[in-house]
Amino acid sequence: MAGGPGVSGTGRSGRPCCKLTASSVSQGLASVFSNRASRKSASRTENNMAEDEGYRNPTEVQMSQLVLPCHTNQRGELSVGQLLKWIDTTACLSAERHAGCPCVTASMDDIYFEHTISVGQVVNIKAKVNRAFNSSMEVGIQVASEDLCSDKQWSVCKALATFVAHREVSKVKLKQITPRTEEEKTEHSVAAERRRMRLVYTDTIKDLLANCVIQDDLESRDCSRMVPAEKTRVESVELVLPPHANHQGNTFGGQIMAWMENVATIAASRLCHAHPTLKAIEMFHFRGPSQVGDRLVLKAIVNNAFKNSMEVGVCVEAYRQEAETQRQHINSAFMTFVVLDADNQPQMLPWIRPQPGDGERRYREASARKKIRLDRKYIVSCKQAEMPLSVPWDPSNQVYLSYNNVSSLKMLVARDNWVLSSETSQVRLYTIEEDKFLSFHMEMLVNVDAAQAFLLLSDLRRRPEWDKHYRSVELVQQVDEDDAIYHIISPALGGDPKPQDFVILASRRKPCDNRDPYVIAMRSVTLPTHLETSEYRRGETICSGFCFWHEGDQLTKVSYYNQATPGFLKYVTTNVTGLSSAFYTTFKACEQFLLDNCNDLAPSLQTL
């Protein structure tokens, strides 16, 4: 917990030596991990036993389908519409297995298709419930393809769907999921943060479009090569018949998604005059129900064409009788298409000329969504070890940076291979050595309520009161109620003549249920207003933070986690091998700070 701002930091000069190997770790560290095999945590032993016994998640449902010619499109590949039907069916059955009652699709998160599937190959779909909330569930779906002739398999896509349990006679209260393996614990924990993102998704898009300047080159483009957007417009009506309904009598969500993919493909083809390939779908969101007998009007249009991809917007409206003038908007999505050449490389596309008014609005919104997708793919999809220690922050990526901040800490917490390295006066130090990072976490029990500890430590401006490695803390920006950016100055370390400074994004999260901890996650970000200066040596941290668990009446387990970066490895290994008491001293000072100030928070606790 000591070092820099209580988060392991490295100067920018240390960035090239990002990989940590055994030779780069001090001799003292070897003694800590020499008996690793005999000191694995109890949780890992339990998980290994579960795997050895052939453990299978009780909510897991698998589907395998042989791709026949009737399932394919004009290129002889499995149509995405058919795949969406199979995905939705598998996910729904998993949700209903857990709920014990009928479930309906509420949304399906962004899907990125990595490979196409050909006739004669097998589609293997696996779905399981990651987490259950009050009446909704997050279902994780994995899709793989198998070539029976070559015995090769490859990943096609992953998806996350939200299902809502529904009973006619009573309100549903779902039982909670109990994760057993490390993977299940990680997905269960991060699901709460993903749910938070879904709930603010619409508002996030609106805020970004209102506050961010979207650059476009409409005026500079060659009008002679432009295709009027109106030429790509598609409108199609579908009558919902019994074969289109699920076992509950509602229109099958997968069928609606398949119809949407169909009209989107037609719109994309009208722009490129070729057979396009669907590469990504941005969140299906079901806004209303549909039943047998409904008429569904599906509308699609190319919103924008970029260099070698295009965005097609699709919406679905429902009405009951032909005489009705009111139509209910029940679904919408944005789909990204490319046109592949003989080498499977994306071709250049014609420009689109939007209509004045709504057409230009859709054009600019598509540009904004493309930027958001790139930010999201870089921040959320990038592997931890591949990300830079510090990521530029701006309003367009704040939601995904906060998500990555919290989810990275939760994934670290869920690891099951923590090794107990030392214990002093009931303060325990655990470590994990990997080839890129040395992670550690400390824990202790404190006679303070978890909510009180959470509030006291979430304001980093009070950190200097108990942590000598914090010289000063300035609140740079209050992003929202639960996220803030701080500029931290810490004393010089290791004979360095310059003090260190950090720009930290701190994200705090309250628990979704009584089994969740309170969370404070921290990571480095870059701000144009607080660039590196000659006065300080800039430090960076990739993942650190606190978790607080209720352990009883006025008793809280406080845990601090950190992925130690190369620039601070020497200091960390000294503490890990027991050659310094700085960790213990700092953690006990934190305990005393909590005890001394826990009675000052009565008004704040009422609003928590």
Secondary structure, DSSP 4 states (H G I P E B T S, - for coil): --STTTS--EEGGGGGG----GGGS-HHHHHHHTTGGGGB-HHHHHHHHHHHTT---TT-EEEEEE--GGGB-TTSBB-HHHHHHHHHHHHHHHHHHHHSS-EEEEEE--EE-----BTT-EEEEEEEEEEE-SSEEEEEEEEEEEETTTTEEEEEEEEEEEEEE--SSS---PPPP---SHHHHHHHHHHHHHHHHHHTHHHHHHHHHHHSPPP--TTTS-GGGEEEGGGG-EEEEEE--GGGB-TTSBBPHHHHHHHHHHHHHHHHHHHHSS--EEEEEE-EE--S--BTT-EEEEEEEEEEE-SS-EEEEEEEEEESSTT----EEEEEEEEEEE-B-TTS-BPP--EEEPPTTHHHHHHHHHHHHHHHHHHHIIIIIS-GGGS-SSEE--TTTHHHHHHHHHHHHHHHHT-S--EEEEEETTEEEEEEE-SS-EEEEEEEEESS-HHHHHHHHH-GGGGGGT-TT--EEEEEEE-SSSEEEEEEEE---TT-SSPEEEEEEEEEE--SSTTSPEEEEEEEEE-TTS---TTSEEEE-SSEEEEEEEEETTEEEEEEEEEE-GGGHHHHHHHHTTS--HHHHHHHHHHHHHHHHGGG-HHHHHH-
